[in-house]
Amino acid sequence: MAWFDLILIDELGYVPYSKEGAELFFRFVASRYERGAVMITSNLEFADWTQVFGDEMLTTALLDRLTHRCHILVMNGESYRFRESMKRRDDD
């Protein structure tokens, strides 16, 4: 995967990782660290990521690599999907 300029991971934390899955994800992030861009979307704050990966030390090491030299965009607001469904309902 080193040949991709950017890898996008959408909805991180939607389902928890198994121990093996968390370890594989960590290895993936470590392999991309300072070699290629990774973009991650999540509805979770960093403090909640331990619930996803199940291991505090692994999560800390993962976040250390992900947040070094990164841009963090925090977006709060109404869901676009919810707003669109309410608009369709009002238009009917």
PyMOL Python script that loads the backbone (N, CA, C, O; Angstrom):
from pymol import cmd

cmd.read_pdbstr("""\
ATOM      1  N   MET A   1       0.814  -1.200   0.000  1.00  0.00           N
ATOM      2  CA  MET A   1       0.000   0.000   0.000  1.00  0.00           C
ATOM      3  C   MET A   1       0.854   1.259   0.000  1.00  0.00           C
ATOM      4  O   MET A   1       0.332   2.372   0.064  1.00  0.00           O
ATOM      5  N   ALA A   2       2.130   1.083  -0.070  1.00  0.00           N
ATOM      6  CA  ALA A   2       3.026   2.232  -0.046  1.00  0.00           C
ATOM      7  C   ALA A   2       2.894   3.083  -1.296  1.00  0.00           C
ATOM      8  O   ALA A   2       3.300   4.245  -1.295  1.00  0.00           O
ATOM      9  N   TRP A   3       2.336   2.532  -2.357  1.00  0.00           N
ATOM     10  CA  TRP A   3       2.246   3.297  -3.610  1.00  0.00           C
ATOM     11  C   TRP A   3       1.069   4.258  -3.650  1.00  0.00           C
ATOM     12  O   TRP A   3       0.989   5.073  -4.569  1.00  0.00           O
ATOM     13  N   PHE A   4       0.155   4.196  -2.694  1.00  0.00           N
ATOM     14  CA  PHE A   4      -0.957   5.137  -2.636  1.00  0.00           C
ATOM     15  C   PHE A   4      -0.527   6.399  -1.889  1.00  0.00           C
ATOM     16  O   PHE A   4       0.099   6.322  -0.832  1.00  0.00           O
ATOM     17  N   ASP A   5      -0.868   7.560  -2.448  1.00  0.00           N
ATOM     18  CA  ASP A   5      -0.543   8.825  -1.788  1.00  0.00           C
ATOM     19  C   ASP A   5      -1.381   9.035  -0.537  1.00  0.00           C
ATOM     20  O   ASP A   5      -0.906   9.603   0.447  1.00  0.00           O
ATOM     21  N   LEU A   6      -2.636   8.574  -0.573  1.00  0.00           N
ATOM     22  CA  LEU A   6      -3.564   8.775   0.540  1.00  0.00           C
ATOM     23  C   LEU A   6      -4.450   7.554   0.692  1.00  0.00           C
ATOM     24  O   LEU A   6      -4.963   7.018  -0.290  1.00  0.00           O
ATOM     25  N   ILE A   7      -4.624   7.123   1.921  1.00  0.00           N
ATOM     26  CA  ILE A   7      -5.574   6.059   2.238  1.00  0.00           C
ATOM     27  C   ILE A   7      -6.595   6.652   3.199  1.00  0.00           C
ATOM     28  O   ILE A   7      -6.237   7.231   4.225  1.00  0.00           O
ATOM     29  N   LEU A   8      -7.861   6.501   2.857  1.00  0.00           N
ATOM     30  CA  LEU A   8      -8.960   7.050   3.658  1.00  0.00           C
ATOM     31  C   LEU A   8      -9.664   5.920   4.389  1.00  0.00           C
ATOM     32  O   LEU A   8     -10.049   4.914   3.792  1.00  0.00           O
ATOM     33  N   ILE A   9      -9.823   6.105   5.689  1.00  0.00           N
ATOM     34  CA  ILE A   9     -10.540   5.145   6.533  1.00  0.00           C
ATOM     35  C   ILE A   9     -11.752   5.884   7.085  1.00  0.00           C
ATOM     36  O   ILE A   9     -11.609   6.837   7.851  1.00  0.00           O
ATOM     37  N   ASP A  10     -12.926   5.450   6.702  1.00  0.00           N
ATOM     38  CA  ASP A  10     -14.161   6.135   7.052  1.00  0.00           C
ATOM     39  C   ASP A  10     -14.869   5.410   8.190  1.00  0.00           C
ATOM     40  O   ASP A  10     -14.888   4.180   8.236  1.00  0.00           O
ATOM     41  N   GLU A  11     -15.447   6.176   9.101  1.00  0.00           N
ATOM     42  CA  GLU A  11     -16.273   5.646  10.196  1.00  0.00           C
ATOM     43  C   GLU A  11     -15.505   4.746  11.167  1.00  0.00           C
ATOM     44  O   GLU A  11     -16.025   3.722  11.610  1.00  0.00           O
ATOM     45  N   LEU A  12     -14.272   5.126  11.496  1.00  0.00           N
ATOM     46  CA  LEU A  12     -13.519   4.353  12.478  1.00  0.00           C
ATOM     47  C   LEU A  12     -14.284   4.334  13.795  1.00  0.00           C
ATOM     48  O   LEU A  12     -14.734   5.374  14.277  1.00  0.00           O
ATOM     49  N   GLY A  13     -14.423   3.173  14.360  1.00  0.00           N
ATOM     50  CA  GLY A  13     -15.100   3.055  15.644  1.00  0.00           C
ATOM     51  C   GLY A  13     -16.553   2.676  15.540  1.00  0.00           C
ATOM     52  O   GLY A  13     -17.230   2.517  16.556  1.00  0.00           O
ATOM     53  N   TYR A  14     -17.046   2.528  14.322  1.00  0.00           N
ATOM     54  CA  TYR A  14     -18.448   2.142  14.154  1.00  0.00           C
ATOM     55  C   TYR A  14     -18.689   0.768  14.768  1.00  0.00           C
ATOM     56  O   TYR A  14     -19.732   0.525  15.376  1.00  0.00           O
ATOM     57  N   VAL A  15     -17.723  -0.123  14.606  1.00  0.00           N
ATOM     58  CA  VAL A  15     -17.750  -1.423  15.283  1.00  0.00           C
ATOM     59  C   VAL A  15     -16.388  -1.636  15.931  1.00  0.00           C
ATOM     60  O   VAL A  15     -15.374  -1.217  15.375  1.00  0.00           O
ATOM     61  N   PRO A  16     -16.345  -2.278  17.092  1.00  0.00           N
ATOM     62  CA  PRO A  16     -15.059  -2.507  17.763  1.00  0.00           C
ATOM     63  C   PRO A  16     -14.215  -3.538  17.009  1.00  0.00           C
ATOM     64  O   PRO A  16     -14.746  -4.399  16.309  1.00  0.00           O
ATOM     65  N   TYR A  17     -12.917  -3.436  17.162  1.00  0.00           N
ATOM     66  CA  TYR A  17     -11.977  -4.367  16.543  1.00  0.00           C
ATOM     67  C   TYR A  17     -11.727  -5.548  17.469  1.00  0.00           C
ATOM     68  O   TYR A  17     -11.762  -5.403  18.691  1.00  0.00           O
ATOM     69  N   SER A  18     -11.479  -6.704  16.892  1.00  0.00           N
ATOM     70  CA  SER A  18     -10.996  -7.832  17.677  1.00  0.00           C
ATOM     71  C   SER A  18      -9.549  -7.533  18.058  1.00  0.00           C
ATOM     72  O   SER A  18      -8.953  -6.589  17.540  1.00  0.00           O
ATOM     73  N   LYS A  19      -8.988  -8.326  18.952  1.00  0.00           N
ATOM     74  CA  LYS A  19      -7.587  -8.133  19.347  1.00  0.00           C
ATOM     75  C   LYS A  19      -6.685  -8.221  18.121  1.00  0.00           C
ATOM     76  O   LYS A  19      -5.799  -7.387  17.932  1.00  0.00           O
ATOM     77  N   GLU A  20      -6.913  -9.226  17.298  1.00  0.00           N
ATOM     78  CA  GLU A  20      -6.104  -9.407  16.093  1.00  0.00           C
ATOM     79  C   GLU A  20      -6.320  -8.250  15.104  1.00  0.00           C
ATOM     80  O   GLU A  20      -5.369  -7.774  14.484  1.00  0.00           O
ATOM     81  N   GLY A  21      -7.562  -7.808  14.961  1.00  0.00           N
ATOM     82  CA  GLY A  21      -7.860  -6.695  14.068  1.00  0.00           C
ATOM     83  C   GLY A  21      -7.194  -5.410  14.528  1.00  0.00           C
ATOM     84  O   GLY A  21      -6.673  -4.651  13.711  1.00  0.00           O
ATOM     85  N   ALA A  22      -7.210  -5.163  15.839  1.00  0.00           N
ATOM     86  CA  ALA A  22      -6.567  -3.964  16.386  1.00  0.00           C
ATOM     87  C   ALA A  22      -5.066  -4.003  16.152  1.00  0.00           C
ATOM     88  O   ALA A  22      -4.464  -2.986  15.808  1.00  0.00           O
ATOM     89  N   GLU A  23      -4.463  -5.160  16.334  1.00  0.00           N
ATOM     90  CA  GLU A  23      -3.024  -5.293  16.111  1.00  0.00           C
ATOM     91  C   GLU A  23      -2.667  -5.101  14.636  1.00  0.00           C
ATOM     92  O   GLU A  23      -1.664  -4.461  14.319  1.00  0.00           O
ATOM     93  N   LEU A  24      -3.481  -5.651  13.736  1.00  0.00           N
ATOM     94  CA  LEU A  24      -3.248  -5.467  12.302  1.00  0.00           C
ATOM     95  C   LEU A  24      -3.409  -4.007  11.903  1.00  0.00           C
ATOM     96  O   LEU A  24      -2.635  -3.497  11.093  1.00  0.00           O
ATOM     97  N   PHE A  25      -4.413  -3.328  12.467  1.00  0.00           N
ATOM     98  CA  PHE A  25      -4.611  -1.918  12.164  1.00  0.00           C
ATOM     99  C   PHE A  25      -3.424  -1.103  12.650  1.00  0.00           C
ATOM    100  O   PHE A  25      -2.953  -0.208  11.948  1.00  0.00           O
ATOM    101  N   PHE A  26      -2.939  -1.406  13.841  1.00  0.00           N
ATOM    102  CA  PHE A  26      -1.760  -0.711  14.358  1.00  0.00           C
ATOM    103  C   PHE A  26      -0.563  -0.912  13.425  1.00  0.00           C
ATOM    104  O   PHE A  26       0.155   0.041  13.120  1.00  0.00           O
ATOM    105  N   ARG A  27      -0.351  -2.140  12.977  1.00  0.00           N
ATOM    106  CA  ARG A  27       0.767  -2.417  12.067  1.00  0.00           C
ATOM    107  C   ARG A  27       0.624  -1.631  10.763  1.00  0.00           C
ATOM    108  O   ARG A  27       1.603  -1.111  10.227  1.00  0.00           O
ATOM    109  N   PHE A  28      -0.611  -1.552  10.262  1.00  0.00           N
ATOM    110  CA  PHE A  28      -0.859  -0.778   9.053  1.00  0.00           C
ATOM    111  C   PHE A  28      -0.487   0.689   9.265  1.00  0.00           C
ATOM    112  O   PHE A  28       0.229   1.275   8.453  1.00  0.00           O
ATOM    113  N   VAL A  29      -0.978   1.281  10.363  1.00  0.00           N
ATOM    114  CA  VAL A  29      -0.688   2.696  10.637  1.00  0.00           C
ATOM    115  C   VAL A  29       0.811   2.890  10.827  1.00  0.00           C
ATOM    116  O   VAL A  29       1.382   3.858  10.325  1.00  0.00           O
ATOM    117  N   ALA A  30       1.444   1.982  11.545  1.00  0.00           N
ATOM    118  CA  ALA A  30       2.897   2.087  11.756  1.00  0.00           C
ATOM    119  C   ALA A  30       3.645   2.009  10.429  1.00  0.00           C
ATOM    120  O   ALA A  30       4.659   2.684  10.252  1.00  0.00           O
ATOM    121  N   SER A  31       3.158   1.194   9.498  1.00  0.00           N
ATOM    122  CA  SER A  31       3.833   1.074   8.196  1.00  0.00           C
ATOM    123  C   SER A  31       3.664   2.337   7.359  1.00  0.00           C
ATOM    124  O   SER A  31       4.510   2.630   6.514  1.00  0.00           O
ATOM    125  N   ARG A  32       2.593   3.085   7.577  1.00  0.00           N
ATOM    126  CA  ARG A  32       2.353   4.331   6.844  1.00  0.00           C
ATOM    127  C   ARG A  32       2.987   5.543   7.530  1.00  0.00           C
ATOM    128  O   ARG A  32       3.129   6.599   6.913  1.00  0.00           O
ATOM    129  N   TYR A  33       3.366   5.396   8.791  1.00  0.00           N
ATOM    130  CA  TYR A  33       3.882   6.512   9.585  1.00  0.00           C
ATOM    131  C   TYR A  33       5.055   7.185   8.885  1.00  0.00           C
ATOM    132  O   TYR A  33       6.076   6.552   8.615  1.00  0.00           O
ATOM    133  N   GLU A  34       4.901   8.468   8.595  1.00  0.00           N
ATOM    134  CA  GLU A  34       5.881   9.302   7.917  1.00  0.00           C
ATOM    135  C   GLU A  34       6.275   8.777   6.534  1.00  0.00           C
ATOM    136  O   GLU A  34       7.320   9.160   6.008  1.00  0.00           O
ATOM    137  N   ARG A  35       5.458   7.909   5.942  1.00  0.00           N
ATOM    138  CA  ARG A  35       5.716   7.394   4.595  1.00  0.00           C
ATOM    139  C   ARG A  35       4.571   7.695   3.635  1.00  0.00           C
ATOM    140  O   ARG A  35       4.781   7.795   2.426  1.00  0.00           O
ATOM    141  N   GLY A  36       3.357   7.841   4.173  1.00  0.00           N
ATOM    142  CA  GLY A  36       2.196   8.083   3.334  1.00  0.00           C
ATOM    143  C   GLY A  36       1.067   8.638   4.165  1.00  0.00           C
ATOM    144  O   GLY A  36       1.008   8.429   5.376  1.00  0.00           O
ATOM    145  N   ALA A  37       0.174   9.346   3.509  1.00  0.00           N
ATOM    146  CA  ALA A  37      -0.918  10.013   4.217  1.00  0.00           C
ATOM    147  C   ALA A  37      -2.058   9.040   4.524  1.00  0.00           C
ATOM    148  O   ALA A  37      -2.382   8.157   3.730  1.00  0.00           O
ATOM    149  N   VAL A  38      -2.648   9.234   5.698  1.00  0.00           N
ATOM    150  CA  VAL A  38      -3.824   8.488   6.126  1.00  0.00           C
ATOM    151  C   VAL A  38      -4.844   9.511   6.613  1.00  0.00           C
ATOM    152  O   VAL A  38      -4.523  10.390   7.412  1.00  0.00           O
ATOM    153  N   MET A  39      -6.067   9.387   6.127  1.00  0.00           N
ATOM    154  CA  MET A  39      -7.155  10.248   6.593  1.00  0.00           C
ATOM    155  C   MET A  39      -8.189   9.342   7.255  1.00  0.00           C
ATOM    156  O   MET A  39      -8.606   8.334   6.686  1.00  0.00           O
ATOM    157  N   ILE A  40      -8.597   9.719   8.468  1.00  0.00           N
ATOM    158  CA  ILE A  40      -9.550   8.914   9.218  1.00  0.00           C
ATOM    159  C   ILE A  40     -10.728   9.777   9.621  1.00  0.00           C
ATOM    160  O   ILE A  40     -10.553  10.900  10.094  1.00  0.00           O
ATOM    161  N   THR A  41     -11.935   9.249   9.433  1.00  0.00           N
ATOM    162  CA  THR A  41     -13.127   9.904   9.949  1.00  0.00           C
ATOM    163  C   THR A  41     -13.676   9.039  11.073  1.00  0.00           C
ATOM    164  O   THR A  41     -13.609   7.811  11.026  1.00  0.00           O
ATOM    165  N   SER A  42     -14.218   9.706  12.081  1.00  0.00           N
ATOM    166  CA  SER A  42     -14.791   9.000  13.219  1.00  0.00           C
ATOM    167  C   SER A  42     -15.758   9.926  13.936  1.00  0.00           C
ATOM    168  O   SER A  42     -15.571  11.143  13.957  1.00  0.00           O
ATOM    169  N   ASN A  43     -16.780   9.348  14.517  1.00  0.00           N
ATOM    170  CA  ASN A  43     -17.688  10.113  15.367  1.00  0.00           C
ATOM    171  C   ASN A  43     -17.230  10.110  16.817  1.00  0.00           C
ATOM    172  O   ASN A  43     -17.871  10.714  17.677  1.00  0.00           O
ATOM    173  N   LEU A  44     -16.128   9.435  17.086  1.00  0.00           N
ATOM    174  CA  LEU A  44     -15.632   9.293  18.456  1.00  0.00           C
ATOM    175  C   LEU A  44     -14.500  10.266  18.752  1.00  0.00           C
ATOM    176  O   LEU A  44     -13.684  10.582  17.886  1.00  0.00           O
ATOM    177  N   GLU A  45     -14.472  10.727  19.980  1.00  0.00           N
ATOM    178  CA  GLU A  45     -13.318  11.501  20.452  1.00  0.00           C
ATOM    179  C   GLU A  45     -12.194  10.527  20.770  1.00  0.00           C
ATOM    180  O   GLU A  45     -12.438   9.346  21.018  1.00  0.00           O
ATOM    181  N   PHE A  46     -10.968  11.023  20.763  1.00  0.00           N
ATOM    182  CA  PHE A  46      -9.822  10.153  21.014  1.00  0.00           C
ATOM    183  C   PHE A  46      -9.947   9.391  22.333  1.00  0.00           C
ATOM    184  O   PHE A  46      -9.508   8.245  22.423  1.00  0.00           O
ATOM    185  N   ALA A  47     -10.526   9.995  23.335  1.00  0.00           N
ATOM    186  CA  ALA A  47     -10.679   9.342  24.643  1.00  0.00           C
ATOM    187  C   ALA A  47     -11.509   8.068  24.553  1.00  0.00           C
ATOM    188  O   ALA A  47     -11.398   7.198  25.416  1.00  0.00           O
ATOM    189  N   ASP A  48     -12.337   7.945  23.524  1.00  0.00           N
ATOM    190  CA  ASP A  48     -13.204   6.769  23.362  1.00  0.00           C
ATOM    191  C   ASP A  48     -12.585   5.690  22.480  1.00  0.00           C
ATOM    192  O   ASP A  48     -13.168   4.616  22.331  1.00  0.00           O
ATOM    193  N   TRP A  49     -11.437   5.944  21.902  1.00  0.00           N
ATOM    194  CA  TRP A  49     -10.852   4.976  20.980  1.00  0.00           C
ATOM    195  C   TRP A  49     -10.402   3.688  21.672  1.00  0.00           C
ATOM    196  O   TRP A  49     -10.340   2.642  21.025  1.00  0.00           O
ATOM    197  N   THR A  50     -10.093   3.737  22.941  1.00  0.00           N
ATOM    198  CA  THR A  50      -9.711   2.513  23.648  1.00  0.00           C
ATOM    199  C   THR A  50     -10.843   1.491  23.610  1.00  0.00           C
ATOM    200  O   THR A  50     -10.587   0.288  23.568  1.00  0.00           O
ATOM    201  N   GLN A  51     -12.081   1.954  23.625  1.00  0.00           N
ATOM    202  CA  GLN A  51     -13.225   1.038  23.526  1.00  0.00           C
ATOM    203  C   GLN A  51     -13.235   0.322  22.183  1.00  0.00           C
ATOM    204  O   GLN A  51     -13.695  -0.817  22.096  1.00  0.00           O
ATOM    205  N   VAL A  52     -12.742   0.963  21.151  1.00  0.00           N
ATOM    206  CA  VAL A  52     -12.725   0.381  19.808  1.00  0.00           C
ATOM    207  C   VAL A  52     -11.614  -0.655  19.690  1.00  0.00           C
ATOM    208  O   VAL A  52     -11.822  -1.730  19.128  1.00  0.00           O
ATOM    209  N   PHE A  53     -10.435  -0.332  20.218  1.00  0.00           N
ATOM    210  CA  PHE A  53      -9.278  -1.203  20.051  1.00  0.00           C
ATOM    211  C   PHE A  53      -9.044  -2.147  21.234  1.00  0.00           C
ATOM    212  O   PHE A  53      -8.287  -3.111  21.114  1.00  0.00           O
ATOM    213  N   GLY A  54      -9.678  -1.881  22.359  1.00  0.00           N
ATOM    214  CA  GLY A  54      -9.643  -2.813  23.480  1.00  0.00           C
ATOM    215  C   GLY A  54      -8.341  -2.871  24.252  1.00  0.00           C
ATOM    216  O   GLY A  54      -8.197  -3.713  25.139  1.00  0.00           O
ATOM    217  N   ASP A  55      -7.402  -2.017  23.951  1.00  0.00           N
ATOM    218  CA  ASP A  55      -6.109  -2.054  24.623  1.00  0.00           C
ATOM    219  C   ASP A  55      -5.594  -0.626  24.750  1.00  0.00           C
ATOM    220  O   ASP A  55      -5.372   0.054  23.749  1.00  0.00           O
ATOM    221  N   GLU A  56      -5.411  -0.184  25.971  1.00  0.00           N
ATOM    222  CA  GLU A  56      -5.018   1.211  26.210  1.00  0.00           C
ATOM    223  C   GLU A  56      -3.629   1.529  25.659  1.00  0.00           C
ATOM    224  O   GLU A  56      -3.425   2.585  25.061  1.00  0.00           O
ATOM    225  N   MET A  57      -2.668   0.614  25.861  1.00  0.00           N
ATOM    226  CA  MET A  57      -1.306   0.876  25.372  1.00  0.00           C
ATOM    227  C   MET A  57      -1.268   0.914  23.844  1.00  0.00           C
ATOM    228  O   MET A  57      -0.608   1.776  23.263  1.00  0.00           O
ATOM    229  N   LEU A  58      -1.966  -0.007  23.195  1.00  0.00           N
ATOM    230  CA  LEU A  58      -2.008  -0.021  21.739  1.00  0.00           C
ATOM    231  C   LEU A  58      -2.666   1.246  21.219  1.00  0.00           C
ATOM    232  O   LEU A  58      -2.181   1.849  20.262  1.00  0.00           O
ATOM    233  N   THR A  59      -3.768   1.658  21.839  1.00  0.00           N
ATOM    234  CA  THR A  59      -4.481   2.858  21.409  1.00  0.00           C
ATOM    235  C   THR A  59      -3.606   4.095  21.575  1.00  0.00           C
ATOM    236  O   THR A  59      -3.588   4.963  20.702  1.00  0.00           O
ATOM    237  N   THR A  60      -2.885   4.181  22.681  1.00  0.00           N
ATOM    238  CA  THR A  60      -1.988   5.311  22.916  1.00  0.00           C
ATOM    239  C   THR A  60      -0.894   5.359  21.854  1.00  0.00           C
ATOM    240  O   THR A  60      -0.602   6.427  21.316  1.00  0.00           O
ATOM    241  N   ALA A  61      -0.289   4.217  21.548  1.00  0.00           N
ATOM    242  CA  ALA A  61       0.760   4.164  20.525  1.00  0.00           C
ATOM    243  C   ALA A  61       0.197   4.500  19.146  1.00  0.00           C
ATOM    244  O   ALA A  61       0.848   5.183  18.355  1.00  0.00           O
ATOM    245  N   LEU A  62      -0.998   4.025  18.864  1.00  0.00           N
ATOM    246  CA  LEU A  62      -1.663   4.311  17.592  1.00  0.00           C
ATOM    247  C   LEU A  62      -1.924   5.812  17.448  1.00  0.00           C
ATOM    248  O   LEU A  62      -1.596   6.410  16.423  1.00  0.00           O
ATOM    249  N   LEU A  63      -2.515   6.412  18.482  1.00  0.00           N
ATOM    250  CA  LEU A  63      -2.812   7.844  18.443  1.00  0.00           C
ATOM    251  C   LEU A  63      -1.539   8.688  18.373  1.00  0.00           C
ATOM    252  O   LEU A  63      -1.527   9.752  17.753  1.00  0.00           O
ATOM    253  N   ASP A  64      -0.483   8.216  19.004  1.00  0.00           N
ATOM    254  CA  ASP A  64       0.797   8.919  18.946  1.00  0.00           C
ATOM    255  C   ASP A  64       1.271   9.035  17.504  1.00  0.00           C
ATOM    256  O   ASP A  64       1.721  10.098  17.077  1.00  0.00           O
ATOM    257  N   ARG A  65       1.170   7.951  16.763  1.00  0.00           N
ATOM    258  CA  ARG A  65       1.594   7.965  15.363  1.00  0.00           C
ATOM    259  C   ARG A  65       0.633   8.758  14.486  1.00  0.00           C
ATOM    260  O   ARG A  65       1.062   9.493  13.596  1.00  0.00           O
ATOM    261  N   LEU A  66      -0.661   8.611  14.735  1.00  0.00           N
ATOM    262  CA  LEU A  66      -1.648   9.296  13.903  1.00  0.00           C
ATOM    263  C   LEU A  66      -1.655  10.811  14.115  1.00  0.00           C
ATOM    264  O   LEU A  66      -1.879  11.564  13.166  1.00  0.00           O
ATOM    265  N   THR A  67      -1.418  11.257  15.323  1.00  0.00           N
ATOM    266  CA  THR A  67      -1.538  12.688  15.613  1.00  0.00           C
ATOM    267  C   THR A  67      -0.233  13.464  15.437  1.00  0.00           C
ATOM    268  O   THR A  67      -0.238  14.694  15.475  1.00  0.00           O
ATOM    269  N   HIS A  68       0.874  12.764  15.246  1.00  0.00           N
ATOM    270  CA  HIS A  68       2.142  13.443  15.005  1.00  0.00           C
ATOM    271  C   HIS A  68       2.095  14.051  13.607  1.00  0.00           C
ATOM    272  O   HIS A  68       1.882  13.332  12.631  1.00  0.00           O
ATOM    273  N   ARG A  69       2.286  15.346  13.498  1.00  0.00           N
ATOM    274  CA  ARG A  69       2.268  16.055  12.217  1.00  0.00           C
ATOM    275  C   ARG A  69       0.947  15.885  11.459  1.00  0.00           C
ATOM    276  O   ARG A  69       0.941  15.619  10.257  1.00  0.00           O
ATOM    277  N   CYS A  70      -0.140  16.037  12.157  1.00  0.00           N
ATOM    278  CA  CYS A  70      -1.440  15.861  11.506  1.00  0.00           C
ATOM    279  C   CYS A  70      -2.277  17.130  11.617  1.00  0.00           C
ATOM    280  O   CYS A  70      -1.929  18.072  12.329  1.00  0.00           O
ATOM    281  N   HIS A  71      -3.361  17.124  10.911  1.00  0.00           N
ATOM    282  CA  HIS A  71      -4.374  18.164  11.016  1.00  0.00           C
ATOM    283  C   HIS A  71      -5.620  17.497  11.571  1.00  0.00           C
ATOM    284  O   HIS A  71      -6.114  16.524  11.003  1.00  0.00           O
ATOM    285  N   ILE A  72      -6.129  18.017  12.677  1.00  0.00           N
ATOM    286  CA  ILE A  72      -7.338  17.472  13.294  1.00  0.00           C
ATOM    287  C   ILE A  72      -8.460  18.457  13.048  1.00  0.00           C
ATOM    288  O   ILE A  72      -8.374  19.623  13.435  1.00  0.00           O
ATOM    289  N   LEU A  73      -9.499  17.989  12.412  1.00  0.00           N
ATOM    290  CA  LEU A  73     -10.675  18.806  12.151  1.00  0.00           C
ATOM    291  C   LEU A  73     -11.821  18.283  13.001  1.00  0.00           C
ATOM    292  O   LEU A  73     -12.250  17.141  12.838  1.00  0.00           O
ATOM    293  N   VAL A  74     -12.308  19.104  13.894  1.00  0.00           N
ATOM    294  CA  VAL A  74     -13.442  18.732  14.737  1.00  0.00           C
ATOM    295  C   VAL A  74     -14.663  19.436  14.173  1.00  0.00           C
ATOM    296  O   VAL A  74     -14.715  20.663  14.085  1.00  0.00           O
ATOM    297  N   MET A  75     -15.629  18.639  13.800  1.00  0.00           N
ATOM    298  CA  MET A  75     -16.843  19.199  13.204  1.00  0.00           C
ATOM    299  C   MET A  75     -18.036  18.778  14.040  1.00  0.00           C
ATOM    300  O   MET A  75     -18.334  17.592  14.187  1.00  0.00           O
ATOM    301  N   ASN A  76     -18.694  19.757  14.571  1.00  0.00           N
ATOM    302  CA  ASN A  76     -19.906  19.498  15.336  1.00  0.00           C
ATOM    303  C   ASN A  76     -21.066  20.146  14.610  1.00  0.00           C
ATOM    304  O   ASN A  76     -20.920  21.215  14.018  1.00  0.00           O
ATOM    305  N   GLY A  77     -22.180  19.519  14.657  1.00  0.00           N
ATOM    306  CA  GLY A  77     -23.342  20.103  14.000  1.00  0.00           C
ATOM    307  C   GLY A  77     -24.346  19.037  13.631  1.00  0.00           C
ATOM    308  O   GLY A  77     -24.169  17.847  13.894  1.00  0.00           O
ATOM    309  N   GLU A  78     -25.381  19.504  13.024  1.00  0.00           N
ATOM    310  CA  GLU A  78     -26.465  18.622  12.631  1.00  0.00           C
ATOM    311  C   GLU A  78     -26.006  17.690  11.507  1.00  0.00           C
ATOM    312  O   GLU A  78     -25.217  18.080  10.646  1.00  0.00           O
ATOM    313  N   SER A  79     -26.497  16.489  11.527  1.00  0.00           N
ATOM    314  CA  SER A  79     -26.191  15.510  10.502  1.00  0.00           C
ATOM    315  C   SER A  79     -26.762  15.953   9.160  1.00  0.00           C
ATOM    316  O   SER A  79     -27.918  16.367   9.069  1.00  0.00           O
ATOM    317  N   TYR A  80     -25.941  15.860   8.127  1.00  0.00           N
ATOM    318  CA  TYR A  80     -26.385  16.187   6.774  1.00  0.00           C
ATOM    319  C   TYR A  80     -27.513  15.242   6.356  1.00  0.00           C
ATOM    320  O   TYR A  80     -28.509  15.686   5.784  1.00  0.00           O
ATOM    321  N   ARG A  81     -27.368  13.958   6.633  1.00  0.00           N
ATOM    322  CA  ARG A  81     -28.397  12.978   6.256  1.00  0.00           C
ATOM    323  C   ARG A  81     -29.715  13.276   6.970  1.00  0.00           C
ATOM    324  O   ARG A  81     -30.784  13.219   6.362  1.00  0.00           O
ATOM    325  N   PHE A  82     -29.633  13.589   8.249  1.00  0.00           N
ATOM    326  CA  PHE A  82     -30.854  13.897   9.003  1.00  0.00           C
ATOM    327  C   PHE A  82     -31.522  15.150   8.446  1.00  0.00           C
ATOM    328  O   PHE A  82     -32.740  15.187   8.277  1.00  0.00           O
ATOM    329  N   ARG A  83     -30.728  16.162   8.166  1.00  0.00           N
ATOM    330  CA  ARG A  83     -31.271  17.403   7.622  1.00  0.00           C
ATOM    331  C   ARG A  83     -31.961  17.156   6.278  1.00  0.00           C
ATOM    332  O   ARG A  83     -33.038  17.697   6.031  1.00  0.00           O
ATOM    333  N   GLU A  84     -31.360  16.354   5.420  1.00  0.00           N
ATOM    334  CA  GLU A  84     -31.952  16.044   4.121  1.00  0.00           C
ATOM    335  C   GLU A  84     -33.246  15.253   4.262  1.00  0.00           C
ATOM    336  O   GLU A  84     -34.203  15.496   3.527  1.00  0.00           O
ATOM    337  N   SER A  85     -33.284  14.308   5.199  1.00  0.00           N
ATOM    338  CA  SER A  85     -34.522  13.530   5.383  1.00  0.00           C
ATOM    339  C   SER A  85     -35.644  14.403   5.932  1.00  0.00           C
ATOM    340  O   SER A  85     -36.805  14.225   5.565  1.00  0.00           O
ATOM    341  N   MET A  86     -35.307  15.338   6.803  1.00  0.00           N
ATOM    342  CA  MET A  86     -36.329  16.251   7.325  1.00  0.00           C
ATOM    343  C   MET A  86     -36.825  17.196   6.218  1.00  0.00           C
ATOM    344  O   MET A  86     -38.006  17.540   6.170  1.00  0.00           O
ATOM    345  N   LYS A  87     -35.923  17.603   5.346  1.00  0.00           N
ATOM    346  CA  LYS A  87     -36.304  18.469   4.233  1.00  0.00           C
ATOM    347  C   LYS A  87     -37.261  17.734   3.294  1.00  0.00           C
ATOM    348  O   LYS A  87     -38.256  18.307   2.852  1.00  0.00           O
ATOM    349  N   ARG A  88     -36.965  16.473   2.991  1.00  0.00           N
ATOM    350  CA  ARG A  88     -37.854  15.687   2.129  1.00  0.00           C
ATOM    351  C   ARG A  88     -39.222  15.506   2.767  1.00  0.00           C
ATOM    352  O   ARG A  88     -40.246  15.558   2.086  1.00  0.00           O
ATOM    353  N   ARG A  89     -39.230  15.293   4.080  1.00  0.00           N
ATOM    354  CA  ARG A  89     -40.493  15.124   4.797  1.00  0.00           C
ATOM    355  C   ARG A  89     -41.320  16.397   4.728  1.00  0.00           C
ATOM    356  O   ARG A  89     -42.533  16.336   4.528  1.00  0.00           O
ATOM    357  N   ASP A  90     -40.679  17.551   4.892  1.00  0.00           N
ATOM    358  CA  ASP A  90     -41.382  18.826   4.835  1.00  0.00           C
ATOM    359  C   ASP A  90     -41.875  19.149   3.432  1.00  0.00           C
ATOM    360  O   ASP A  90     -42.890  19.826   3.265  1.00  0.00           O
ATOM    361  N   ASP A  91     -41.151  18.660   2.415  1.00  0.00           N
ATOM    362  CA  ASP A  91     -41.543  18.914   1.030  1.00  0.00           C
ATOM    363  C   ASP A  91     -42.744  18.059   0.595  1.00  0.00           C
ATOM    364  O   ASP A  91     -43.431  18.400  -0.368  1.00  0.00           O
ATOM    365  N   ASP A  92     -42.989  16.971   1.293  1.00  0.00           N
ATOM    366  CA  ASP A  92     -44.127  16.080   0.927  1.00  0.00           C
ATOM    367  C   ASP A  92     -45.458  16.629   1.335  1.00  0.00           C
ATOM    368  O   ASP A  92     -46.487  15.997   1.096  1.00  0.00           O
TER     369      ASP A  92
END
""", "prot")
cmd.dss("prot")
cmd.show_as("cartoon", "prot")
cmd.util.cbc("prot")
cmd.orient("prot")
